[in-house]
């Protein structure tokens, strides 16, 4: 198993370590619910160094990224990031990712840990433009510092005015005495905060500075378990659960990152345009449990007669709502908000209803 630069620090903090995407990662420290509420109410630190980082450089970098991704990078200004996906040429999704417009002719793509090799091979195979590619995944570390108190902790460690970094923008500057740290506001929890990207050799220095500075704010390390419950409360997709090579961006509700304007030409544009125009037979929807029960990935979704109408892609007990929530694909005739559906749990049909995401409003 691969290890991130924080591996020993996780073990010293009594992290419960598991295998995830080929890495030894902490699934929890103080408990998933405690960690979840720490991020919602205070500040927590996630090691997300297992994510992949690719640089796409050179005069043809923009052309390659535009072709590979469903969103429209021509709308990006330097210092902005964009959520998007790689269509797979067959109507499905290779991966979802972030594109950072770093400087002229230079982009950073941040991809899912489980797809690093797959994504790299996909980019290389489709690089007819001759862009310069660099896989920096093994040399970069990433921490996500999330929660309403994150900005107070981080501001003590940088001269950058963090209040001037809007959502989905970033700067590169000094942080905790380390030069050239990418400070990014993209977040996967819905509770605000920033991501920090830096070279592996600075990992311990930055980690210890965060926890020393954050002690007065009750800062805690957060594992993968709470990362999943936090993102699910916001209705954010997880690759391998809610989206994959068999699901289209249109079915998955990702039409907002699939741009069909004339200047944007990308893989699967024509196929996905037809889906957008003519509709799809199933849709990814959020649902809340009415009956007591926790939906799990792979459970069948049915109508009131027990006829299968779809399946659960993600599910959990929401720590904020204290009830079961989930996402799943349902036949389009059951996709209207407010529709009653059923989750089949051990041959029992438990009532639920289709709702809009996010499940939790954090105003």
BALUM-89435 format. One record per residue (C-alpha): x, y, z; residue in three letters. Coordinates in steps of 0.1 Angstrom, whole numbers, padded with zeros to 4 digits, always signed. Layout:
N
XYZALA/...
END
This chain:
363
+0000+0000+0000UNK/+0011+0035-0007UNK/+0014+0060+0022UNK/+0009+0097+0023UNK/+0035+0120+0039UNK/+0012+0122+0069UNK/+0009+0085+0076UNK/+0030+0084+0108UNK/+0012+0115+0121UNK/-0022+0098+0116UNK/-0010+0068+0136UNK/+0003+0090+0164UNK/-0031+0106+0165UNK/-0047+0071+0169UNK/-0062+0071+0135UNK/-0080+0039+0125UNK/-0061+0030+0093UNK/-0077+0012+0063UNK/-0068+0005+0027UNK/-0084+0030+0003UNK/-0076+0034-0034UNK/-0043+0017-0028UNK/-0033+0039+0001UNK/-0032+0034+0038UNK/-0056+0061+0050UNK/-0074+0070+0083UNK/-0111+0062+0082UNK/-0117+0078+0116UNK/-0100+0093+0147UNK/-0125+0103+0174UNK/-0155+0088+0157UNK/-0174+0096+0125UNK/-0202+0116+0141UNK/-0179+0136+0163UNK/-0156+0144+0134UNK/-0186+0153+0112UNK/-0200+0177+0138UNK/-0165+0192+0143UNK/-0164+0202+0106UNK/-0200+0215+0106UNK/-0194+0236+0138UNK/-0157+0242+0140UNK/-0127+0231+0120UNK/-0112+0198+0109UNK/-0082+0187+0088UNK/-0084+0160+0061UNK/-0054+0144+0045UNK/-0064+0142+0008UNK/-0029+0136-0005UNK/-0041+0104-0021UNK/-0058+0125-0048UNK/-0040+0128-0081UNK/-0025+0160-0096UNK/-0016+0163-0132UNK/+0000+0194-0149UNK/-0010+0201-0185UNK/+0014+0226-0200UNK/+0025+0243-0233UNK/+0008+0262-0261UNK/-0017+0234-0267UNK/-0026+0228-0231UNK/-0060+0246-0233UNK/-0070+0228-0264UNK/-0064+0194-0248UNK/-0082+0203-0215UNK/-0111+0217-0235UNK/-0114+0185-0256UNK/-0112+0162-0226UNK/-0136+0179-0202UNK/-0173+0186-0204UNK/-0172+0221-0188UNK/-0160+0251-0207UNK/-0125+0262-0197UNK/-0126+0293-0219UNK/-0147+0308-0191UNK/-0119+0305-0166UNK/-0097+0334-0156UNK/-0063+0327-0141UNK/-0067+0319-0105UNK/-0100+0302-0110UNK/-0109+0265-0106UNK/-0137+0246-0123UNK/-0156+0213-0115UNK/-0160+0191-0145UNK/-0158+0155-0158UNK/-0140+0134-0184UNK/-0167+0119-0208UNK/-0155+0085-0218UNK/-0166+0084-0255UNK/-0195+0061-0248UNK/-0218+0083-0228UNK/-0202+0075-0194UNK/-0177+0093-0171UNK/-0140+0084-0169UNK/-0138+0106-0137UNK/-0149+0138-0122UNK/-0122+0164-0115UNK/-0111+0199-0108UNK/-0093+0221-0134UNK/-0071+0249-0120UNK/-0061+0276-0144UNK/-0027+0282-0129UNK/-0010+0305-0154UNK/-0009+0310-0192UNK/-0006+0276-0209UNK/-0006+0258-0176UNK/-0034+0239-0159UNK/-0035+0216-0129UNK/-0060+0187-0130UNK/-0070+0172-0096UNK/-0084+0137-0100UNK/-0098+0109-0077UNK/-0073+0087-0060UNK/-0088+0054-0073UNK/-0086+0067-0109UNK/-0050+0082-0111UNK/-0036+0055-0135UNK/-0068+0053-0155UNK/-0071+0090-0159UNK/-0034+0095-0167UNK/-0037+0068-0194UNK/-0068+0084-0208UNK/-0052+0118-0211UNK/-0020+0104-0227UNK/-0040+0084-0252UNK/-0060+0115-0262UNK/-0032+0139-0263UNK/-0032+0145-0301UNK/-0025+0182-0294UNK/+0010+0175-0281UNK/+0005+0192-0247UNK/+0033+0187-0221UNK/+0020+0163-0194UNK/+0034+0158-0159UNK/+0020+0134-0133UNK/+0029+0151-0100UNK/+0006+0129-0078UNK/+0034+0112-0059UNK/+0053+0144-0052UNK/+0024+0166-0039UNK/+0006+0166-0006UNK/-0029+0180+0000UNK/-0047+0190+0032UNK/-0083+0202+0033UNK/-0090+0225+0062UNK/-0128+0226+0065UNK/-0154+0242+0087UNK/-0167+0277+0097UNK/-0136+0283+0119UNK/-0111+0272+0092UNK/-0104+0308+0080UNK/-0095+0319+0115UNK/-0069+0292+0119UNK/-0055+0296+0084UNK/-0053+0334+0085UNK/-0028+0332+0114UNK/-0004+0313+0091UNK/-0004+0335+0059UNK/-0003+0371+0049UNK/-0027+0364+0021UNK/-0062+0379+0029UNK/-0082+0347+0028UNK/-0114+0366+0027UNK/-0104+0378-0007UNK/-0104+0342-0021UNK/-0139+0335-0034UNK/-0153+0300-0038UNK/-0136+0281-0066UNK/-0106+0304-0068UNK/-0070+0300-0055UNK/-0037+0318-0050UNK/-0001+0305-0047UNK/+0018+0321-0018UNK/+0037+0315+0014UNK/+0019+0295+0041UNK/+0033+0285+0075UNK/+0067+0295+0064UNK/+0066+0275+0032UNK/+0067+0291-0002UNK/+0046+0282-0033UNK/+0016+0267-0014UNK/-0015+0266-0035UNK/-0044+0279-0013UNK/-0077+0269-0028UNK/-0113+0274-0019UNK/-0131+0245-0036UNK/-0142+0223-0006UNK/-0161+0190-0005UNK/-0180+0195+0028UNK/-0202+0225+0022UNK/-0189+0240+0055UNK/-0164+0264+0040UNK/-0126+0262+0042UNK/-0096+0258+0020UNK/-0073+0232+0004UNK/-0035+0234+0006UNK/-0013+0219-0020UNK/+0025+0217-0014UNK/+0055+0195-0020UNK/+0058+0164+0002UNK/+0089+0176+0021UNK/+0069+0203+0037UNK/+0041+0181+0050UNK/+0051+0178+0087UNK/+0059+0215+0090UNK/+0025+0226+0077UNK/+0006+0199+0095UNK/+0021+0207+0129UNK/+0017+0245+0123UNK/-0020+0239+0116UNK/-0027+0219+0148UNK/-0006+0242+0170UNK/-0024+0273+0157UNK/-0058+0256+0156UNK/-0057+0242+0191UNK/-0076+0272+0206UNK/-0104+0266+0180UNK/-0107+0228+0188UNK/-0091+0217+0155UNK/-0092+0179+0149UNK/-0080+0154+0123UNK/-0108+0140+0102UNK/-0110+0107+0085UNK/-0125+0093+0053UNK/-0157+0083+0071UNK/-0168+0118+0080UNK/-0156+0130+0046UNK/-0182+0107+0031UNK/-0211+0117+0054UNK/-0203+0154+0050UNK/-0202+0153+0011UNK/-0234+0132+0011UNK/-0253+0157+0032UNK/-0245+0182+0004UNK/-0255+0159-0024UNK/-0220+0158-0039UNK/-0212+0129-0062UNK/-0186+0103-0053UNK/-0170+0085-0082UNK/-0175+0048-0081UNK/-0207+0052-0062UNK/-0229+0079-0078UNK/-0211+0082-0111UNK/-0189+0059-0132UNK/-0182+0047-0167UNK/-0219+0036-0171UNK/-0236+0068-0160UNK/-0238+0099-0181UNK/-0234+0135-0168UNK/-0270+0142-0178UNK/-0284+0113-0158UNK/-0262+0123-0129UNK/-0276+0158-0127UNK/-0242+0172-0139UNK/-0257+0191-0169UNK/-0245+0223-0152UNK/-0209+0212-0159UNK/-0217+0200-0194UNK/-0216+0231-0217UNK/-0229+0228-0253UNK/-0220+0263-0265UNK/-0205+0265-0300UNK/-0169+0272-0290UNK/-0168+0242-0266UNK/-0161+0210-0284UNK/-0155+0180-0262UNK/-0156+0142-0263UNK/-0193+0129-0264UNK/-0207+0164-0270UNK/-0231+0152-0297UNK/-0243+0122-0277UNK/-0248+0141-0245UNK/-0265+0170-0264UNK/-0291+0145-0276UNK/-0297+0133-0240UNK/-0301+0169-0228UNK/-0326+0176-0255UNK/-0346+0143-0255UNK/-0343+0134-0219UNK/-0330+0103-0202UNK/-0348+0073-0188UNK/-0333+0075-0153UNK/-0321+0103-0130UNK/-0298+0106-0100UNK/-0319+0119-0071UNK/-0316+0125-0034UNK/-0340+0109-0010UNK/-0348+0110+0027UNK/-0361+0081+0047UNK/-0396+0084+0062UNK/-0394+0050+0079UNK/-0365+0043+0102UNK/-0336+0027+0083UNK/-0303+0034+0067UNK/-0300+0031+0029UNK/-0268+0015+0017UNK/-0250+0014-0017UNK/-0265-0012-0039UNK/-0299-0015-0022UNK/-0329-0017-0046UNK/-0353+0012-0049UNK/-0390+0002-0056UNK/-0425+0015-0060UNK/-0452+0007-0034UNK/-0458-0027-0051UNK/-0422-0037-0048UNK/-0414-0033-0084UNK/-0377-0022-0088UNK/-0374+0013-0101UNK/-0337+0019-0094UNK/-0309+0015-0069UNK/-0291+0033-0041UNK/-0257+0047-0050UNK/-0248+0063-0016UNK/-0265+0063+0018UNK/-0259+0070+0054UNK/-0275+0082+0087UNK/-0272+0120+0085UNK/-0256+0133+0117UNK/-0272+0167+0112UNK/-0308+0154+0104UNK/-0306+0122+0125UNK/-0323+0103+0097UNK/-0313+0081+0068UNK/-0305+0099+0036UNK/-0293+0086+0002UNK/-0288+0092-0035UNK/-0298+0068-0062UNK/-0308+0064-0098UNK/-0346+0061-0103UNK/-0368+0057-0134UNK/-0376+0093-0146UNK/-0414+0088-0138UNK/-0404+0085-0101UNK/-0379+0114-0101UNK/-0402+0143-0092UNK/-0394+0159-0059UNK/-0418+0147-0032UNK/-0424+0113-0049UNK/-0427+0084-0024UNK/-0404+0055-0031UNK/-0392+0025-0011UNK/-0358+0012-0001UNK/-0356-0026+0000UNK/-0337-0035+0032UNK/-0335-0072+0041UNK/-0367-0079+0021UNK/-0386-0051+0039UNK/-0398-0021+0020UNK/-0390+0011+0039UNK/-0407+0043+0028UNK/-0387+0073+0016UNK/-0393+0104-0005UNK/-0374+0121-0033UNK/-0360+0155-0022UNK/-0338+0182-0036UNK/-0301+0183-0025UNK/-0284+0195-0005UNK/-0301+0177+0023UNK/-0287+0202+0048UNK/-0289+0240+0046UNK/-0259+0256+0062UNK/-0268+0293+0063UNK/
END
